[in-house]
C-alpha cells in the first residue's frame, strides 16, 4: 500500500511542477517511479509463488526421487516411455491404456473360447482385452491411485478366486472393474516411504499387469499362473536411491477376500544399481486353501534383467536385453506335504518354474523382436489356471454346492501338471504411446488342458444348447496361436 502511495505522489508532483523542473529532475523522478513499479510487481509475484508452493505436494525434497536418473524404459514390466505429457501437473497425473487383440488358435475351437490364459479369452474375434483409465492423485503428502478395468480381462483375471464364495456381497463383481484403487501417505524419510491401502499390483512373475509394458503378450506359465493383484496394505521403503523394500499384509493370493483366519504376508525387494541391471525378488506366505486352514503356502519369485548392449545412435541394432525368472513354492499341511512324496496319503504339492526372454531393438527403437519361453511343474495343480465352461471345477455362482462345469477338470492333491511354452513376436512402435504386435505362441501340457476343436461349452458351441449325453469338453495337450494386438498408452 505504501509503495502505491509513493508512486501516485511522484506522478502528481511530476505533472504539477512540469514548468519548474529541469530535464535532469524529470529523468530522476521517472527513474524512481519505474523502480517503485518494478519492486511492487516483483513483491506481488513472489508473494503468489510462495503461497502456491505451500499447497504443492512435498515429495523427497531432501535427497531426490528413488531411481532418479536411471533409464528403465527397456525393462520387461516397465513403462517404456521416457517422456510423459502429463508430468507438469502437480496434483493429478492421468493415465489411459487401451488393449485390443485378435488371436487365432490353430485348434479352431467351435465355441471361440481360449483356455489357460489371462491375456486372451476368445478365438478368431477382435476383442477389447482391456480399457484402463485413471491416474495418480497428490496433495501435500497425501496420495492415491485409481485405475479402472473394463474388457475381457475383468472376467479372466479374477476367475480363479474362491474367496467371493465365503460370505456375501459378490466380491468379484464389486472389484471386477478396478485394477488399482489405493490411497495413502508419503513420508519424507530417506528417499521416501509410502504407506498405501487398497487394491494394488502384485509384482509376482516379473510381467506388468498392463500389456503395454511387457515384452510378450501371452505371458509364460510363471507369470500367468502367479498373482496380478493384491488387496491389502503395502509399505514402500526407499532407504537408498537404488533400493526398494516393500512389505505387504494382504487378504490372500490374488484374492479379494480371505480364505481362512490368517492374512497373507509378503514382500518385494527391487535393486537397480544402474541403467543396465535390475534385480527383483518377491516372497509370499499365507493360508490360501478354502476350508483348509492348516494348509500353508510359500512362494518365492526371482528375476534378473540385464541390458547387455546399448547403442542408441546406431542405425542398426540399438539395444539388446534379456530377462530370466525362476520360481519355487509349495503347500504343506491339510493333506499335502510340500516337496515330500513318500506318503501316498499326503502327496507332494509344489511349484517350480522358469522363463527366459531375449529382446532386440532396432530401426531407431521403433521396432523390436522378442523370443523366449518357459516351463512349469505344479503337482496338485493349485496354481494352474482352470479351464472354463463345462470343464470348470470352480463352484457354480448360482449353486455354489456344485461345480460350474458338468465335466470338471481335476485339481486334486497328487494330480500332475507340467507345461512348457515358446513364443516370438515383432513389435512396431512408431511413437512411445502405441505398439503394434504380431506374436506366435506354442504351448504344451502333459495332460489334456487347452481347448480343442470341440471347445468346452457344448456340441454346438452355444451355452443355450442342451448337452448331448455323448459330448465331452474337448481338451487337448497342445496349441499354436497367432496374436495381433494394438496397445495404446497416454
Secondary structure, 3 states (H helix, E strand, C coil): CHHHHHHHHHHHHHHHCCCCCCHHHHHHHHHHHHHHHHHHHHHHHHHHHHHHHCCCCCCCCCCCCCCCCCCCCCCCCCCCCCCCCCCCCCCEEEEEEEEEEEEEECCCCCCCECCCCCCCCECCCEEEEEEEEEEEEEECCEEEEEEECECCHHHHCCCCCCHHHCCCCCHHHHHCCEEEEEEEEEECCCCCEEEEEEEEECCCCCCCCCHHHCCCCCCCHHHHCCCCEEEEEEEEEEEECCEEEEEEEECCCCCCCCCCCCCEEEEEEEEEEECCEEEEEEEEEECCCCCCCCCEEEEEEEEEEEEEEECCCCCCEEEEEEEEEEEEEEEEECCEECCCCCCCCCCCCEEEEEEEEEEEEECCCCEEEEEEEEEEECCCCCCCCCCCHHHCCCEECCEEEEECCCCCCCCCCCCCCEEEEEEEEEEEEEECCEEEEEEEEEEEECCCCEECCCCCCCCCCCCCCCCCCCCCCCEECEEEEEEEEEEEEC
